[in-house]
Amino acid sequence: MASSIVIKSYKNGLSVHMDPEADIETIKADLAAKFRESASFFKDATVAISFEDREIDSQTECDLVNVITSSSDVKVACVAGHNKLTQAMLLNALGELEYKAEKQKDSNVQIIKGTVKDGHIVDVPGSVLILGDVYPGTNVIAGGDVFVLGGLFGNVCAGNNGDPDRMIAALEMNPEKMRIAGIKYRPAEKVKWTIKSKNAPAPKLARLIGTDVVLETIDSNFWKRFSFKDDKTIQD
């Protein structure tokens, strides 16, 4: 009997394609069986998960994540949306954090789910991945890298321990102040912050080149490291 799900894997991410005609209990059972069978393949990976091909509510989404984590050693960092730009940004962030953790440059990585606002201060010794916006008047300080899956409009500092090889990336970048390893970013012009931009924002990455913090637009070439067309497929 054919399974009601197909799992596709790519760097630091999994997409679960569900039969739109199958009932949700059948999908849960097939999902549990698939992850038990593939435990040696996934091991204890930290991944982003997306659920495709049918609409599900937040409770069902949570139930499916629980099925995955209870049937395997996989750690689900978050559930990604259908926007490939956001998904690719997330996967790159996870890849960078995983690589640096392996190199023992980060003793810990913190994931914050939701918007940082109301003057909140995020201060972490390692790297931080924020799944939301960073509003004006807030502060994000990290000894490692800073990745924002949203708009970065507050104050941000990466490499707070003096590491010049750190970076800051966001889907929309217009910080009040930005520093890497103590060096301040000096923009050519200041763009007024707005909660909704008329134009689609371009994701950007800041890094230290020499003695300057340089802001670069992440264009289509940046995403070539991800394979959306040549994904590995796990199915019967």
N, C-alpha and C positions, 0 to 999 in steps of 0.2 A: 504494500500500500504506500502510495506516494506521501511524502511528508508535507505538512501544511506550511512549512517555512523553508527558506533558503538563506544561508548566512554567507555574506561576502566580507572578506577581511582585506584590510590595507594597513599601511603603517599607522599603528596606534589607534586603529578604529575598526569597528564592525558595523555592518548594516544588516538588519534582520528584515527580510522581505517576506511578508505574510500573505497567505492566500485570502483574498477578500471575501471568499465564500465560506471559509471555515469558521466554526464557532470558536470563541476565545479560549474555552477550556481545552479544546483540541490543540490549539496553538501553544498553550502553556505546556501541555504534555510533550508535544514534539520538541519544543524549545529546551525543556529539561533533558530530554533524551539526547538531543544533539550536543549539548554542552557536556554531558557526562561522557559521551562517546569521544568527544574531542578534547578532553581534559589535558592530555599530553601535548596537544598542539598549542593550546592557548596558555597552558601553565598558569603563572600568577600575573599575567600581563595587566597593566592599567590602560584602559581603553575608553574612548568615547563610543557611545552606542546610538544608532539611529534606527527607528522603526518605520518601515516603508510599506507602501501599496495599500494602506487602509487607514482611516482616521480612528484614533483611539483617544480616550479621555485621560486625564492625569492619573487617576486611580489605576486604570489598566496599565498605563505606562510604568507606574511604580511596581505593580504586581509582576510585570514581565522582567523588570530589573531584578526583583527579588528572586525570581525563578532562576535567572542566570547566575547570580552570586551564590545561591544555595546549592546549585548543581555543579559548581566549578570553583576554582580559586581565582577567577577573573575579578578584578576590581574595576567597577564602573565609575569613571571620573565624573561623567555627566551624560545626559541625553542630548545629542546634537539635533539641530533642526534640519530642514530640507535645503537650506541655503548653502550651496557648495562653497561660497566664499567664507562664510562663518565656519563651516566644517573644516575647510582646509587650514584656516587660521588656527583653529583649535588643535588640529592634529600636529601642526608644526610646533605649537607651544608644548604639547605633550612630548613630542620628539626631542626638542631641545632640553626640556627638564629631565627626561629620562637619560639622555646622553650625559648630561653634566652630573647627574646623580651617580651614574656608573663610574664616572671619572673622579668621584668623591669630592667634587667642588661644591655640591649642595648636600648638607647633612639632612635637610628636610625641605619639602615643598608643600606650600599651603594653597588649597583651592578654596576660593570664596565664591559662593553661589548667591548672586543677587547684586543689586546696585549699592555702591558705597556713597553715602550722602550724609547730610546733616552734620558736617564738620567732623566726621569719623576719621580716626587715624588707624591705618593698617601699618604695622611695624613688624617685619618678620626677618629672621636671621638668614634664611635661604631665599628661594625664589617664590613668586606668587602668581597664580593664574586666577583672574577675576572674571567670572561669568556674568557680566553686567556692566553698567556704566560707572564711571568715577566722576562725581559731580564737582563743580567748583566749590572751593572752601574745604575740601577733604585732602588728606595726605596719605600717600602710599610710599612707604620706605622699605626697601628690600636689600639685603646683602647680596642677593643674586639678581636674576632677571625679573622683569615685570611684563606679563602678558594680559591684555584686557580684551575680552570678547565683547566689545561694546565701545562706547565713546570715552576717551580719556580727556577730561576737562579740568581736573584738579591739579594738585602738586604731586610730583612723582620723582623718586630717586631710586636708581638701580646701582648696584655695586657700592652700597653704602659703606662697605668695609675696605674700599679702595681698589677693588678689582676692576681694571679697565676693560676687560673682555665681556662685560655684561651688556644687555640690550633691553630696550623698551619697545613693545609693539602693541598696536591697538587698531581696531577696525576703523575708528575715527580718532584723529589725533589733533587736539588743540588744548594742550595743558596750560595752566596758569604759570607754572614753573617746572622745569625738568632738568635733572642732573644725572650724570653717570660718573661714578667714582669721584664725586665732588666737583666735577666740571659742569658748568651751567650751559644749557642750550640757549643760544641767542637767535631768535627768529628774525627773519628779514622784515616781516610784518606780522602784526597781531590780528587774528580773525576773531570777531565777536562771537562769543559762545551762544548757541541756540540749541534748544532741546530737540528741534526737528529741522534738519537741513533741507533746503529746497532741492539740492543736488545730491546724488548718491555719493556718500563719502568714500574716499580711497583709503584702504588700510595702509598704515605706515609703520616703519621701524626706525628707531633711533639707536645709533651706536657711536662709539668713540673712535675717531680717526685722527691720530696725532694728538693734538691738544684741543680739538673741536668736536662737539657733539653734532653729528650729521643726521639729518632726517631724510629718509628715503621712502619713496612710494613703492609699495609692494605690487608689482604689476604681474601680468600673466606668466612671465618667465619664472617668477618665484614659485608658482604652483606646479611647475614641471617635475618637481621632486616627488609629487604625489601621483599615484596611478589610480585614476577613477575608471579608466576603461579596461585596464588589465588586472582587475581585482582577482584575488583568489576566491573561489567559490566553494563552499562546503555544503554538499548536498548528497542525497542518496544516489 
